[in-house]
């Protein structure tokens, strides 16, 4: 397997391709993809982040320090309907079980498919017979189906980086049958939690009468595919080994850190309200803690994101106005990205990491915080039960972000936790982070994809003896119409 992974080209495909020169500034799962390609030959295909109205754009191939990207631009209409429209105003809210925010607008889906057709048309000429294709995320559900139409028979896997909501939510999408059909063209669909796997199987069963086979595969329409759980990890070495010990902003103040994209799925208003109630219920902690919340902007042209930004600014201002002092501000709300090279030190100097999404695919911030801690004096992770990583990180302080009292009590428990309990919890959490790192994620998924691809090819091609019999029949001399047909008996 090891040699096969090294000798076979791995083609990564995602909506957006990272600039390899700026990879050290990236975060989240982008780093896992970059680290995978850094170890294995292949290339990364997708959108270059540029808007260009050229009618027939050319694929741009760029190599940098041994890494290759193949990119093309989008038009303004592509960006509006495929990216902002169908991907992020339909699929994103529905898969996060927020049907109230979905915009089922006519025309979005047609452009969504058209962009996937464009990607397939530019990618197909670059594919070699032994390549393994790994497609990432909800922007590209139809890509495998479009590649199959162009004759690409290589193993193609899909990995979803967001959660899968309940099947009933997905069935609300007007094109849910088309999406199920698109998924059936993949050899392997990888998800982050067992809950996601169950939800997707339910969706396939209810949308296109999919059924679970004795082999463990899923039969959907005229295809069979594997669906599996592959939790994304981090590279712990990127965050371990800092010489910095926890330094308070002042001798009396502990930092609570939050790092979340500005998104309605991250539970930020709930976090701010719980923090305000904590200061009200436990006044002895005033002037002794500060919440430093980084919320970098994302998709600001989508109305729901503008709304949540205004709400957070209002909440943080109200809390600071009510409880703040001349020399103490309860919330530092920072609406910009945190440079990746500074993350480790910020994590390590924070007494608590507060991660409270309402629904999340995995949440790698929780794992990065654990990897950054001083094992002799670790901080405490408070983690939403609805983050994908909660299924692995059971020794965090797990919390229901919809329950403000649970949020308040969990924060109090974390601040009061004795050193021996912090060390015990951290040792168990750190072991999980080390054992399920991004390298294991990539190798496990790749191995499963190779096996799934072989099974599909075996099903789609007749056995050698059947093929030989068919050739003999085709070469046999023609008989008179009233003679009995030749019957080929193949088998034992």
N, C-alpha and C positions, 0 to 999 in steps of 0.2 A: 504493500500500500504506500509506504513512504516513497519508494522510487517512482511509483506511478504518479503520485502527487507532484513530484519534482519534474518529471518528464512531460507531463500533459500541460498544455497551456490552459490557464484559468482566465476566463473572460468575465470580468465584473461589469454589470450594467446597472446604472441607477439614473434617476432623474437628473441629478446634478453631479458633476465630476469635480473633485477637489483639485486645486492647484497644488501639485506635489511640492512646489517650492515653499508653500505656506502650510504644509501639513502639520507642522508643530503647533500652529495656532488653532487647529481644528479641535473639535470636541466630540463626545458621544461616540456613536457607532461608526462615524466616518473614520475615526482612528483605527477601529477594528478592521475595516476594509483595507485601509492603507497598510496596516501591519501585515495583513495576509498577502497582499500583492508585493510587499517588500521582501517576502521570503520565497515567493514562487513566481515563475515567469508567466507572462500574460499581459493583458492590458485592461484599461478601464474605459468604458464607453458611456456617453450620455451627453446631456446639455452642458454647454460651456458657460452658462450664465449670461450670455449676450442676447440682445434683441436685434434681429437683422431681417429686413423685409425682402431679402433676395429670394426669388421664386424657387430656385434650385440650388440650395447651399451645398458646398462641398464639405466632406468630412475632414477635419483637421487632425493630423497625427503629429503628436509632440512627444519627444523622449527627453527625460530629465534624470540624470544620474541612474540610468538603467531602468527607469519606469516609463511606461508609455501610456498616453491617453489618446483616445479617439473621440472627438467632440464635434457637435454641430450646434448652431444657434436656433432659437425659436423666433417666430414672428410675434408681434404684439398681440394678435388675435390668439395665437397658441398660448401665450402666457396668461391671457385673461381667461380663456375658456377651459383650457386643459389643466393649467396649474392652479390659478386662483379659483377658477370655477368648479370643474368637476372634482379635481383631486382634493382641494382644500375647503370647498364650500358644500360638497356632497359627501365624498367618501370619508374625509377626516371626521366630521361630526358624527356620522352614522356609525362608524366603527368604534367611536368612543361613546356610543349610546346617547348621543345628544341630537335626537331627531328634531327637537325644537329649533335647532340652529341650522339645519340642512336647507339648502336652496335648490330645490329640484327644478331648475330652469331649463326650458327647451333650448337645445343647441349645444349645451355643455358637453353632453356625451358624444355627439358626433365629432367634435373637435378633439376630445379625449382619445377616441379611437384613431382619428386621423394622425395625431402626433405619434401614437404607438406604431402606426403603419410607416410613418416617416422614419422613425428610429430603426424599425426592422429592415427597411429598404437600404439604409446606409450601413447597417451592421452586417447584413448577410454576406456581402462580398468579402468581408474581413475574416470570416469564419473558416477555419481549417478542419479537416475531417475528425481529428482527434481532440478538438477543443471541448472543454467543459464550460457551459454557460451558467452563470449565477446572477439572477435578476433580483433586484432589491426594491421593495416597497410598493405602496398602493398606487403610485403614479403609473405603474407599468403592468397592471394586471393582464392586459390583452397582448403583451409583447410575444409570449411564446406561441400563441395561436397565429399571430401574424408571421412569425418566423417559420412555423410549420407550413403555412400556405406558400412560402417561398422555397420550400424543399429542404429546410434545415432539419436534419434528423438527429443532431447531437443531443446528448443529455442536457436538459434545461431545468434548472431548479429555481424556485422562487422563495424569497425570505421576506416575511412581513415584519417590519419594525414597530408597528403600532399594535394595540390590542385588537381582538375580535369581539365585538359586542354580541349580545344575544341574537340568535337566529331571527327572531321576530323583528328586531331592528333592521337587520340587513335585508329582510324581505320587503321592507318599505321602499327600498330603492327601485324606481321604475324599471331599471335595466338589470335587476338582480339575476335573471336567468342568463343573460349575456355574460355577466361577470362570472357566474358559475361555469359556464361553457369555457370561458377563457382560462380559468384555473385548471380545468381538466386537461389542458394541453401541456401542463408541466409534468415532469416526472416526479418531482418532490416539492411539496410546500412545507416550508419550515416556519414554525411559530415559536413564541418565547415562553409560553406557559402551557401546562396541561389544560387549563381552563380555556385558553384560546383554541387548542386542538378540538376540545369537545364542542365549542361553539361553531367552529368552521364545519365540522362533520355534520352537526345538526343542520346548518345552512345548506350544505350540499344535498342532504337527504330531503329537505323540505322544498328546495328550489328546483332541482332536476331529478328527484327521486334517486339520489345516490344511495348506495348501500355498502355496508362494511362486509368485506369478504373474509373467509376463514384465514386467508394469508395475512390479514391485517391491513391490506390495501383497501382503497376506496374505489368502487366502481361508479363512475359518473358519465352518463351518456354512453359514448362508445369508447371510453378511455378508462384506464386504471392508473391511479397515482398513489404515492405515499404521502401521508401527512404526519409530521413529527414535531416534537418539542426540542428546541435547541436554544437554551438561554445564552444570550450574548454576554461576553465577559469583557474585562479590561486587561491591560498589561500592568500588573501591580508594580513592576519595577519602575514605571514612569512616575510613581507617587511615593515609593518607599525610600527610606534612607536620608531624609532631610535632617540636617543638623539642628534645625530650629526646634526649640521646645516651646510649649504653649506660653505665650506672652500676652497678658491681659492688656487691654487698651489703657487701663489704669489699674492700680493694685486691687480695686474693689469690683471691677466689671468683667463679666464673662461674655464672650460673643456667642450668639446663636446664628449659624450661617444657613442661608437658603440660596440655592442657585437653580433657577428654573427659567425656561423660556417663557415669555409673556404669552400665555395661552390659557384659554378657559378650562382646559383639562387639568391644569396643574394645582387647582385648589388654593390659589393665592388669596382671594378675598376671605375664604374660610380661615386660612392661616392668620391673616391680619386681625380678623374679628376675635379669634381665639386668643391671640396675643394681648389684645386690648382687655379682654375679660380676665386673663391671667393677672395682669397688672392691677385690675380692680379687686380680684379675689385674694391676691397675695401681695399686699402692699409692701411687705418686707423685702421683696425682690426689686422694688423700684430703685434706680440708681446703681443696681448691681448687675444688670444684664442689658444687652443691646441686641436687637435683631438686625442683622445685615442681610438684606434681601437683594440679590442681583436678579433682574428680570430683563434680559436682553430682548430687543424688539424682534418681532417676526410677523410677516404677512400683515403689515399695518394697514394696507389698503382694504382688507376685509373688515366689514363693519363690526363684527363681533370682537375683533381685537382692539379696535379703537375704544369700544365700550368698556372692556376690562381695564385698559390703561387708565381711563378716567376714573373708574371705580377705585382702583388701587391708590391713585394719587389722592383721592378724597379720603379714603380710610387712613392712609398713613399720616396725612395732614391732621386729621381729627385726633388720632392717638397721640401724635407728638404735641398737638396743641393742648390736650387735656392733661397729659402726664409729664411732659418735658420740663426741664429746668435749664437755666442758663448754661450749666456745665454738663448737661446730660440730655441726649436725644434718644428716645426709646427705639425708634426705627430708622435705620439708614436704608432708604429705598433707592436703589441705583438702577436706572433704566439704560444699561449698556452692557456689553459682554465683558466677562472677566477673562483677561489674557491667560491662555492655558499655562504658560510658564510660571504664573503666580498662583495657580490653583492649589498646588501641594502645600505651600506655606500657609495659605489662608485656611485650608482644611485643618492643617495641623495646629494652628493657633486658635481654633474654635472649639469651645467646650461641647457644643451640641450642633448636629446637622439635622435640620428639620425638613423632611421630604414628605409632602402631603398631597400628592395628586389624587384627583377624583377617579381617574382611570389612566393607566400608563402601560406602555408596552413592556419596558424593563425598568428603566431609570438607572443609568450608570453613575450618576452623581452619588448615589448611596454606596456604590462599590468603591468609587474613587475616594470618598471620605474614609472608609474603613482602611484602605491601603495606605493612606497618608498618616495614620495615627502612630504616636509613640506607644509601643506595646506596654511600657512600664507605667504610663499615665494616659490611657486612651480617652477620647471623648465618647459621647453617646449618640447613637443614631436613632432618631425618631422617624418611623417609616409608615406610610399609609398602607393599610391592608390591601388596597386596590392597585398598588404598584406591582408590576410584574416581578420585580426583585424580591418582594415579600415572601414569595413561595420558597425562595432559597435562604433568605436572611431572617430566619424565624427568631433569632436571638436579639434582633433589634427591639426597641420599644415600639410595638405595633399599635396603630391608632386608626380610628374611624374618622376621616376628615369631615364627614357630614354631622358628627356629634361634637358640638362645641365643648361640652363638659368633658368628654373623653380627651379632646385635644388639650384642654387646660390641665387635667390631671396628669396626662402623660408628660407634659412639659415640667410639671412639678416633680414627678418621679425622676426624670432625667437629671434635673438640677441637684437633687438630693442624693443621687445614687452614690454609694460608697465605692472607694477605689477597688476593693477586692471584687465586687460585682461587675464593675466596669471592665476590669481585666478579664474576668471569666467570659463575659459576653463577647468581648473583642477577640479573644483567642478563637472562639468558635466561628465568628463571622469572618475573620481573616483567613481561616483555613478554607472556607467555602470560596472566597474570592480568589485565592491562589489556585485551588483545584479546578475551578471553572473559568479559567482566564480566556482571553480572546483567541489564543493559539488552539486551545482545546475546542472551542466553538467552531473555528474554521475547519480543523481536521475532521471533527465528528460530522459536520454537515457535508463536507466534500465526500467523505467516504460513503455516506448514505446516498448522496446524489449519484455517485458512480454506480452503486448497486441498483438504484431505482432505474437509471438509464439503461442498464443491461437487461433488466426485466421487461422494459417496454420494447426494446429491440427484439428480444426473444419472442414476445407476443406478436409483434407486427410482421415478423418474417416467418414463413412456413419452415418446418423442420426439413433437413436435407433430404430425407427419404421422400417426403411429400413433394418437394420441389423436383426431385428426379422423376418421380412418377408423372408429374404434370408435364415435364419436358418430353417423356416417352409418349404420352398421349398426344401431345401436339405434333410429334414427328410421325405418328402411326399413319399408314395409308388409309384413305377414305373408304368407308364401307357403304354398301347400298343402304337405302333408307329403311328397308324392312328388316335389317339385321339388328341383333341386340347390341346395345352400347357396351363399350369396353368399361369395366369397372376396375379401378386400381385399388387393391387391398394393401394398405400400408400398415405396418405394425407387426406385433408378434404373432 
